[in-house]
């Protein structure tokens, strides 16, 4: 409900003996619109935004994990091939020595 600020200020000054500055301060505080509570549509919009952000983060994390797994797979292959080459070289050396 809107408040008549000028009328309220005059009433505070005339009826209650407040000075203009005090009355003006009180009326300004009372006249400020109250913050409204969240509506169902506000909650739904926030929920959609959070789910979208979460989905983006999950996709980003999945992509990063796939890249890391691919990098680890390559490193394992390099180690396996290096180990196989080393074993082959050792066996060849043993055949030559023995």
MONORPE-V215696 format. One record per residue. N is the residue number from 1. PHI is phi in whole degrees, 0 to 359 (999 if undefined). NEAR is the number of other ideal C-beta (glycine too) atoms within 8 Angstrom. D_CENTER is the distance of its C-alpha to the mean C-alpha in whole Angstrom. Layout:
n=N phi=PHI near=NEAR d_center=D_CENTER
n=N phi=PHI near=NEAR d_center=D_CENTER
This chain:
n=1 phi=999 near=2 d_center=37
n=2 phi=292 near=3 d_center=38
n=3 phi=246 near=8 d_center=40
n=4 phi=277 near=6 d_center=42
n=5 phi=293 near=9 d_center=42
n=6 phi=294 near=6 d_center=45
n=7 phi=295 near=7 d_center=47
n=8 phi=294 near=13 d_center=45
n=9 phi=296 near=12 d_center=45
n=10 phi=300 near=9 d_center=49
n=11 phi=295 near=9 d_center=49
n=12 phi=297 near=13 d_center=47
n=13 phi=287 near=12 d_center=50
n=14 phi=285 near=6 d_center=53
n=15 phi=273 near=6 d_center=53
n=16 phi=247 near=7 d_center=51
n=17 phi=73 near=4 d_center=52
n=18 phi=282 near=9 d_center=49
n=19 phi=281 near=6 d_center=49
n=20 phi=304 near=8 d_center=47
n=21 phi=295 near=6 d_center=44
n=22 phi=296 near=9 d_center=43
n=23 phi=298 near=14 d_center=44
n=24 phi=297 near=9 d_center=41
n=25 phi=298 near=8 d_center=39
n=26 phi=296 near=10 d_center=39
n=27 phi=296 near=13 d_center=39
n=28 phi=298 near=9 d_center=36
n=29 phi=297 near=7 d_center=34
n=30 phi=290 near=8 d_center=35
n=31 phi=282 near=8 d_center=35
n=32 phi=298 near=6 d_center=31
n=33 phi=292 near=3 d_center=29
n=34 phi=287 near=4 d_center=28
n=35 phi=288 near=4 d_center=24
n=36 phi=277 near=5 d_center=24
n=37 phi=284 near=4 d_center=22
n=38 phi=287 near=6 d_center=20
n=39 phi=270 near=7 d_center=22
n=40 phi=299 near=5 d_center=22
n=41 phi=291 near=6 d_center=21
n=42 phi=297 near=8 d_center=18
n=43 phi=295 near=9 d_center=17
n=44 phi=298 near=8 d_center=17
n=45 phi=295 near=8 d_center=15
n=46 phi=295 near=9 d_center=12
n=47 phi=297 near=8 d_center=13
n=48 phi=298 near=8 d_center=13
n=49 phi=296 near=8 d_center=10
n=50 phi=296 near=8 d_center=8
n=51 phi=296 near=8 d_center=11
n=52 phi=294 near=8 d_center=11
n=53 phi=297 near=8 d_center=7
n=54 phi=296 near=8 d_center=8
n=55 phi=299 near=8 d_center=12
n=56 phi=296 near=8 d_center=11
n=57 phi=294 near=8 d_center=9
n=58 phi=296 near=8 d_center=12
n=59 phi=298 near=8 d_center=15
n=60 phi=297 near=8 d_center=14
n=61 phi=295 near=8 d_center=14
n=62 phi=299 near=8 d_center=18
n=63 phi=297 near=8 d_center=19
n=64 phi=297 near=8 d_center=18
n=65 phi=295 near=8 d_center=20
n=66 phi=298 near=8 d_center=23
n=67 phi=296 near=8 d_center=23
n=68 phi=295 near=8 d_center=24
n=69 phi=295 near=8 d_center=26
n=70 phi=297 near=8 d_center=28
n=71 phi=296 near=8 d_center=28
n=72 phi=294 near=8 d_center=30
n=73 phi=299 near=8 d_center=32
n=74 phi=297 near=8 d_center=34
n=75 phi=296 near=8 d_center=34
n=76 phi=298 near=8 d_center=36
n=77 phi=299 near=8 d_center=38
n=78 phi=298 near=8 d_center=39
n=79 phi=296 near=8 d_center=40
n=80 phi=296 near=8 d_center=42
n=81 phi=294 near=8 d_center=44
n=82 phi=297 near=8 d_center=44
n=83 phi=296 near=8 d_center=45
n=84 phi=297 near=8 d_center=48
n=85 phi=295 near=8 d_center=49
n=86 phi=294 near=8 d_center=50
n=87 phi=297 near=8 d_center=51
n=88 phi=298 near=8 d_center=54
n=89 phi=297 near=8 d_center=55
n=90 phi=296 near=8 d_center=56
n=91 phi=297 near=8 d_center=58
n=92 phi=296 near=8 d_center=59
n=93 phi=296 near=8 d_center=60
n=94 phi=297 near=8 d_center=62
n=95 phi=297 near=7 d_center=64
n=96 phi=291 near=6 d_center=65
n=97 phi=287 near=5 d_center=66
n=98 phi=275 near=4 d_center=67
